[in-house]
Amino acid sequence: MSTGTTKAPNLPIAPVEYNQQFQDQFSNVLRLYFNQIDNPGPSVMSSQRNGTKIISALNFSEANATNVRVVSLPTQADYANITVGSVYVDTANANVLKVKI
């Protein structure tokens, strides 16, 4: 599943006659694109139902060297570099999740 940052590639226009170099380049473009889709990064999105309620979740964690899951959100130290609407962890305030406005 893509995180929404993956963009479809500009596919090259095929020559009139078969050309092995073109086919190789075309395959490489598609391979890179599919690798981006298959490997979206540390974010995981899911939705599930609890009776009639829909529960949605975002998980921004990744495994560290000892295979322990750790949060990989920006912190208040990154505030100046994140865009409006970004979620960050305020580690100076009991690890509260905040949204830059």
VMD Tcl script that builds the backbone (N, CA, C; Angstrom):
set m [mol new atoms 303]
animate dup $m
set s [atomselect $m all]
$s set {name element resname resid chain x y z} {
  {N N MET 1 A 0.839 -1.160 0.000}
  {CA C MET 1 A 0.000 0.000 0.000}
  {C C MET 1 A 0.893 1.235 0.000}
  {N N SER 2 A 0.579 2.172 -0.820}
  {CA C SER 2 A 1.328 3.413 -0.911}
  {C C SER 2 A 0.904 4.369 0.199}
  {N N THR 3 A 1.839 5.217 0.599}
  {CA C THR 3 A 1.530 6.227 1.608}
  {C C THR 3 A 1.026 7.509 0.993}
  {N N GLY 4 A 0.884 7.549 -0.299}
  {CA C GLY 4 A 0.405 8.740 -0.976}
  {C C GLY 4 A 1.518 9.613 -1.510}
  {N N THR 5 A 2.751 9.280 -1.206}
  {CA C THR 5 A 3.873 10.063 -1.717}
  {C C THR 5 A 4.452 9.478 -2.991}
  {N N THR 6 A 4.025 8.293 -3.341}
  {CA C THR 6 A 4.509 7.649 -4.559}
  {C C THR 6 A 3.731 8.173 -5.746}
  {N N LYS 7 A 4.442 8.608 -6.757}
  {CA C LYS 7 A 3.807 9.119 -7.972}
  {C C LYS 7 A 4.044 8.145 -9.113}
  {N N ALA 8 A 3.052 8.011 -9.979}
  {CA C ALA 8 A 3.194 7.144 -11.148}
  {C C ALA 8 A 4.319 7.676 -12.030}
  {N N PRO 9 A 5.149 6.790 -12.572}
  {CA C PRO 9 A 6.274 7.238 -13.391}
  {C C PRO 9 A 5.821 7.723 -14.762}
  {N N ASN 10 A 6.632 8.577 -15.366}
  {CA C ASN 10 A 6.426 8.950 -16.761}
  {C C ASN 10 A 7.007 7.825 -17.607}
  {N N LEU 11 A 6.143 7.109 -18.280}
  {CA C LEU 11 A 6.606 5.978 -19.085}
  {C C LEU 11 A 7.118 6.481 -20.430}
  {N N PRO 12 A 8.257 5.941 -20.874}
  {CA C PRO 12 A 8.810 6.382 -22.158}
  {C C PRO 12 A 7.931 5.936 -23.317}
  {N N ILE 13 A 7.959 6.711 -24.385}
  {CA C ILE 13 A 7.196 6.375 -25.592}
  {C C ILE 13 A 7.974 5.325 -26.376}
  {N N ALA 14 A 7.272 4.287 -26.766}
  {CA C ALA 14 A 7.925 3.168 -27.443}
  {C C ALA 14 A 8.325 3.528 -28.877}
  {N N PRO 15 A 9.452 2.989 -29.328}
  {CA C PRO 15 A 9.821 3.171 -30.734}
  {C C PRO 15 A 8.893 2.354 -31.624}
  {N N VAL 16 A 8.903 2.643 -32.897}
  {CA C VAL 16 A 8.028 1.938 -33.842}
  {C C VAL 16 A 8.398 0.465 -33.913}
  {N N GLU 17 A 9.690 0.170 -33.946}
  {CA C GLU 17 A 10.140 -1.223 -34.018}
  {C C GLU 17 A 10.702 -1.658 -32.672}
  {N N TYR 18 A 10.752 -2.964 -32.448}
  {CA C TYR 18 A 11.276 -3.514 -31.202}
  {C C TYR 18 A 12.699 -3.026 -30.973}
  {N N ASN 19 A 12.993 -2.646 -29.726}
  {CA C ASN 19 A 14.322 -2.180 -29.366}
  {C C ASN 19 A 14.603 -2.711 -27.962}
  {N N GLN 20 A 15.616 -3.552 -27.838}
  {CA C GLN 20 A 15.910 -4.185 -26.550}
  {C C GLN 20 A 16.267 -3.156 -25.476}
  {N N GLN 21 A 17.021 -2.133 -25.832}
  {CA C GLN 21 A 17.391 -1.105 -24.858}
  {C C GLN 21 A 16.143 -0.408 -24.305}
  {N N PHE 22 A 15.183 -0.098 -25.175}
  {CA C PHE 22 A 13.934 0.512 -24.709}
  {C C PHE 22 A 13.212 -0.426 -23.753}
  {N N GLN 23 A 13.094 -1.698 -24.094}
  {CA C GLN 23 A 12.389 -2.665 -23.241}
  {C C GLN 23 A 13.058 -2.775 -21.876}
  {N N ASP 24 A 14.409 -2.762 -21.863}
  {CA C ASP 24 A 15.132 -2.830 -20.594}
  {C C ASP 24 A 14.863 -1.590 -19.740}
  {N N GLN 25 A 14.888 -0.410 -20.357}
  {CA C GLN 25 A 14.622 0.825 -19.635}
  {C C GLN 25 A 13.184 0.857 -19.116}
  {N N PHE 26 A 12.261 0.417 -19.942}
  {CA C PHE 26 A 10.848 0.370 -19.562}
  {C C PHE 26 A 10.650 -0.550 -18.356}
  {N N SER 27 A 11.289 -1.713 -18.401}
  {CA C SER 27 A 11.190 -2.654 -17.275}
  {C C SER 27 A 11.788 -2.061 -16.006}
  {N N ASN 28 A 12.896 -1.344 -16.134}
  {CA C ASN 28 A 13.529 -0.732 -14.963}
  {C C ASN 28 A 12.638 0.336 -14.335}
  {N N VAL 29 A 11.982 1.146 -15.167}
  {CA C VAL 29 A 11.079 2.171 -14.657}
  {C C VAL 29 A 9.941 1.519 -13.878}
  {N N LEU 30 A 9.351 0.491 -14.437}
  {CA C LEU 30 A 8.250 -0.197 -13.750}
  {C C LEU 30 A 8.728 -0.900 -12.485}
  {N N ARG 31 A 9.913 -1.498 -12.536}
  {CA C ARG 31 A 10.450 -2.193 -11.365}
  {C C ARG 31 A 10.646 -1.213 -10.207}
  {N N LEU 32 A 11.221 -0.037 -10.487}
  {CA C LEU 32 A 11.411 0.968 -9.446}
  {C C LEU 32 A 10.081 1.437 -8.868}
  {N N TYR 33 A 9.110 1.650 -9.738}
  {CA C TYR 33 A 7.789 2.089 -9.289}
  {C C TYR 33 A 7.137 1.046 -8.383}
  {N N PHE 34 A 7.157 -0.208 -8.807}
  {CA C PHE 34 A 6.542 -1.260 -7.993}
  {C C PHE 34 A 7.295 -1.459 -6.678}
  {N N ASN 35 A 8.604 -1.268 -6.677}
  {CA C ASN 35 A 9.359 -1.357 -5.425}
  {C C ASN 35 A 8.929 -0.265 -4.453}
  {N N GLN 36 A 8.657 0.943 -4.968}
  {CA C GLN 36 A 8.187 2.016 -4.103}
  {C C GLN 36 A 6.818 1.696 -3.517}
  {N N ILE 37 A 5.953 1.113 -4.309}
  {CA C ILE 37 A 4.617 0.758 -3.831}
  {C C ILE 37 A 4.686 -0.383 -2.813}
  {N N ASP 38 A 5.548 -1.370 -3.083}
  {CA C ASP 38 A 5.666 -2.520 -2.191}
  {C C ASP 38 A 6.361 -2.185 -0.880}
  {N N ASN 39 A 7.156 -1.112 -0.849}
  {CA C ASN 39 A 7.926 -0.740 0.334}
  {C C ASN 39 A 7.622 0.699 0.726}
  {N N PRO 40 A 6.443 0.949 1.299}
  {CA C PRO 40 A 6.044 2.325 1.584}
  {C C PRO 40 A 6.790 2.989 2.726}
  {N N GLY 41 A 7.533 2.242 3.519}
  {CA C GLY 41 A 8.236 2.849 4.639}
  {C C GLY 41 A 7.645 2.425 5.962}
  {N N PRO 42 A 7.990 3.141 7.041}
  {CA C PRO 42 A 7.597 2.699 8.369}
  {C C PRO 42 A 6.158 2.988 8.752}
  {N N SER 43 A 5.410 3.708 7.927}
  {CA C SER 43 A 4.034 4.003 8.314}
  {C C SER 43 A 3.100 2.868 7.906}
  {N N VAL 44 A 2.157 2.570 8.764}
  {CA C VAL 44 A 1.175 1.514 8.500}
  {C C VAL 44 A -0.205 2.093 8.761}
  {N N MET 45 A -1.116 1.910 7.826}
  {CA C MET 45 A -2.468 2.421 8.001}
  {C C MET 45 A -3.457 1.267 7.962}
  {N N SER 46 A -4.467 1.322 8.819}
  {CA C SER 46 A -5.459 0.260 8.807}
  {C C SER 46 A -6.787 0.785 9.331}
  {N N SER 47 A -7.838 0.106 8.967}
  {CA C SER 47 A -9.170 0.408 9.486}
  {C C SER 47 A -9.817 -0.902 9.900}
  {N N GLN 48 A -10.582 -0.852 10.958}
  {CA C GLN 48 A -11.292 -2.047 11.397}
  {C C GLN 48 A -12.589 -1.637 12.062}
  {N N ARG 49 A -13.509 -2.579 12.179}
  {CA C ARG 49 A -14.801 -2.315 12.813}
  {C C ARG 49 A -14.837 -2.943 14.196}
  {N N ASN 50 A -15.458 -2.209 15.096}
  {CA C ASN 50 A -15.718 -2.702 16.430}
  {C C ASN 50 A -17.236 -2.601 16.600}
  {N N GLY 51 A -17.944 -3.629 16.188}
  {CA C GLY 51 A -19.405 -3.556 16.146}
  {C C GLY 51 A -19.805 -2.623 15.019}
  {N N THR 52 A -20.458 -1.523 15.353}
  {CA C THR 52 A -20.873 -0.566 14.327}
  {C C THR 52 A -19.901 0.605 14.198}
  {N N LYS 53 A -18.928 0.687 15.108}
  {CA C LYS 53 A -17.954 1.782 15.069}
  {C C LYS 53 A -16.776 1.411 14.177}
  {N N ILE 54 A -16.308 2.395 13.418}
  {CA C ILE 54 A -15.103 2.193 12.610}
  {C C ILE 54 A -13.930 2.778 13.381}
  {N N ILE 55 A -12.916 1.958 13.576}
  {CA C ILE 55 A -11.715 2.386 14.285}
  {C C ILE 55 A -10.597 2.452 13.247}
  {N N SER 56 A -9.971 3.600 13.120}
  {CA C SER 56 A -8.862 3.761 12.186}
  {C C SER 56 A -7.587 3.994 12.972}
  {N N ALA 57 A -6.480 3.566 12.411}
  {CA C ALA 57 A -5.217 3.716 13.116}
  {C C ALA 57 A -4.087 3.998 12.152}
  {N N LEU 58 A -3.153 4.794 12.606}
  {CA C LEU 58 A -1.895 5.022 11.910}
  {C C LEU 58 A -0.788 4.568 12.846}
  {N N ASN 59 A 0.162 3.856 12.330}
  {CA C ASN 59 A 1.264 3.372 13.139}
  {C C ASN 59 A 2.551 3.860 12.494}
  {N N PHE 60 A 3.231 4.805 13.147}
  {CA C PHE 60 A 4.476 5.344 12.620}
  {C C PHE 60 A 5.649 4.791 13.420}
  {N N SER 61 A 5.781 3.495 13.427}
  {CA C SER 61 A 6.882 2.890 14.161}
  {C C SER 61 A 7.704 2.036 13.213}
  {N N GLU 62 A 8.929 1.792 13.619}
  {CA C GLU 62 A 9.802 0.909 12.849}
  {C C GLU 62 A 10.659 0.119 13.827}
  {N N ALA 63 A 11.131 -1.025 13.378}
  {CA C ALA 63 A 11.936 -1.877 14.246}
  {C C ALA 63 A 13.365 -1.340 14.307}
  {N N ASN 64 A 13.929 -1.286 15.535}
  {CA C ASN 64 A 15.323 -0.880 15.671}
  {C C ASN 64 A 16.224 -2.106 15.558}
  {N N ALA 65 A 17.492 -1.960 15.891}
  {CA C ALA 65 A 18.467 -3.046 15.722}
  {C C ALA 65 A 18.117 -4.281 16.547}
  {N N THR 66 A 17.422 -4.109 17.662}
  {CA C THR 66 A 17.047 -5.257 18.499}
  {C C THR 66 A 15.616 -5.702 18.229}
  {N N ASN 67 A 15.042 -5.240 17.116}
  {CA C ASN 67 A 13.705 -5.604 16.657}
  {C C ASN 67 A 12.601 -5.107 17.593}
  {N N VAL 68 A 12.875 -4.027 18.328}
  {CA C VAL 68 A 11.874 -3.376 19.163}
  {C C VAL 68 A 11.270 -2.246 18.342}
  {N N ARG 69 A 9.939 -2.126 18.363}
  {CA C ARG 69 A 9.279 -1.089 17.573}
  {C C ARG 69 A 9.395 0.259 18.279}
  {N N VAL 70 A 9.856 1.264 17.559}
  {CA C VAL 70 A 10.007 2.604 18.117}
  {C C VAL 70 A 9.282 3.611 17.232}
  {N N VAL 71 A 8.758 4.664 17.844}
  {CA C VAL 71 A 8.044 5.701 17.107}
  {C C VAL 71 A 9.027 6.464 16.230}
  {N N SER 72 A 8.630 6.723 15.002}
  {CA C SER 72 A 9.512 7.448 14.091}
  {C C SER 72 A 8.888 8.751 13.609}
  {N N LEU 73 A 8.059 9.369 14.458}
  {CA C LEU 73 A 7.487 10.668 14.133}
  {C C LEU 73 A 8.492 11.773 14.443}
  {N N PRO 74 A 8.371 12.915 13.764}
  {CA C PRO 74 A 9.225 14.044 14.141}
  {C C PRO 74 A 8.874 14.524 15.549}
  {N N THR 75 A 9.782 15.248 16.162}
  {CA C THR 75 A 9.548 15.797 17.496}
  {C C THR 75 A 9.498 17.325 17.412}
  {N N GLN 76 A 9.292 17.959 18.582}
  {CA C GLN 76 A 9.241 19.416 18.591}
  {C C GLN 76 A 10.560 20.017 18.112}
  {N N ALA 77 A 11.646 19.272 18.182}
  {CA C ALA 77 A 12.934 19.753 17.671}
  {C C ALA 77 A 12.893 19.923 16.148}
  {N N ASP 78 A 12.001 19.196 15.486}
  {CA C ASP 78 A 11.854 19.284 14.029}
  {C C ASP 78 A 10.784 20.282 13.613}
  {N N TYR 79 A 10.178 20.969 14.558}
  {CA C TYR 79 A 9.013 21.827 14.289}
  {C C TYR 79 A 9.250 22.809 13.148}
  {N N ALA 80 A 10.393 23.444 13.106}
  {CA C ALA 80 A 10.668 24.444 12.072}
  {C C ALA 80 A 10.743 23.827 10.675}
  {N N ASN 81 A 11.017 22.537 10.600}
  {CA C ASN 81 A 11.209 21.885 9.298}
  {C C ASN 81 A 10.012 21.086 8.804}
  {N N ILE 82 A 8.954 20.969 9.613}
  {CA C ILE 82 A 7.794 20.188 9.175}
  {C C ILE 82 A 6.724 21.119 8.622}
  {N N THR 83 A 5.856 20.580 7.784}
  {CA C THR 83 A 4.821 21.389 7.139}
  {C C THR 83 A 3.575 21.487 8.025}
  {N N VAL 84 A 2.785 22.514 7.776}
  {CA C VAL 84 A 1.522 22.689 8.497}
  {C C VAL 84 A 0.659 21.447 8.262}
  {N N GLY 85 A 0.059 20.929 9.325}
  {CA C GLY 85 A -0.758 19.722 9.239}
  {C C GLY 85 A 0.003 18.466 9.621}
  {N N SER 86 A 1.326 18.586 9.796}
  {CA C SER 86 A 2.129 17.423 10.175}
  {C C SER 86 A 1.927 17.085 11.646}
  {N N VAL 87 A 1.923 15.797 11.947}
  {CA C VAL 87 A 1.826 15.321 13.328}
  {C C VAL 87 A 3.243 15.170 13.864}
  {N N TYR 88 A 3.447 15.598 15.120}
  {CA C TYR 88 A 4.755 15.431 15.744}
  {C C TYR 88 A 4.572 15.091 17.220}
  {N N VAL 89 A 5.625 14.571 17.838}
  {CA C VAL 89 A 5.609 14.193 19.251}
  {C C VAL 89 A 6.315 15.289 20.042}
  {N N ASP 90 A 5.612 15.839 21.033}
  {CA C ASP 90 A 6.211 16.843 21.902}
  {C C ASP 90 A 6.865 16.107 23.064}
  {N N THR 91 A 8.136 15.769 22.909}
  {CA C THR 91 A 8.840 14.992 23.937}
  {C C THR 91 A 9.108 15.823 25.183}
  {N N ALA 92 A 9.017 17.139 25.081}
  {CA C ALA 92 A 9.195 17.999 26.252}
  {C C ALA 92 A 7.909 18.113 27.067}
  {N N ASN 93 A 6.813 17.564 26.533}
  {CA C ASN 93 A 5.513 17.665 27.197}
  {C C ASN 93 A 4.864 16.285 27.273}
  {N N ALA 94 A 5.511 15.359 27.957}
  {CA C ALA 94 A 4.970 14.006 28.210}
  {C C ALA 94 A 4.640 13.238 26.934}
  {N N ASN 95 A 5.388 13.463 25.855}
  {CA C ASN 95 A 5.203 12.750 24.584}
  {C C ASN 95 A 3.806 12.893 24.009}
  {N N VAL 96 A 3.245 14.081 24.111}
  {CA C VAL 96 A 1.928 14.363 23.583}
  {C C VAL 96 A 2.010 14.508 22.063}
  {N N LEU 97 A 1.059 13.901 21.353}
  {CA C LEU 97 A 0.996 14.089 19.911}
  {C C LEU 97 A 0.369 15.434 19.621}
  {N N LYS 98 A 0.986 16.173 18.704}
  {CA C LYS 98 A 0.468 17.484 18.339}
  {C C LYS 98 A 0.463 17.607 16.815}
  {N N VAL 99 A -0.311 18.584 16.333}
  {CA C VAL 99 A -0.376 18.868 14.905}
  {C C VAL 99 A 0.078 20.305 14.701}
  {N N LYS 100 A 0.992 20.505 13.760}
  {CA C LYS 100 A 1.453 21.865 13.475}
  {C C LYS 100 A 0.349 22.617 12.746}
  {N N ILE 101 A 0.003 23.812 13.267}
  {CA C ILE 101 A -1.021 24.632 12.626}
  {C C ILE 101 A -0.459 25.981 12.224}
}
mol reanalyze $m
mol bondsrecalc $m
mol representation Tube
mol addrep $m
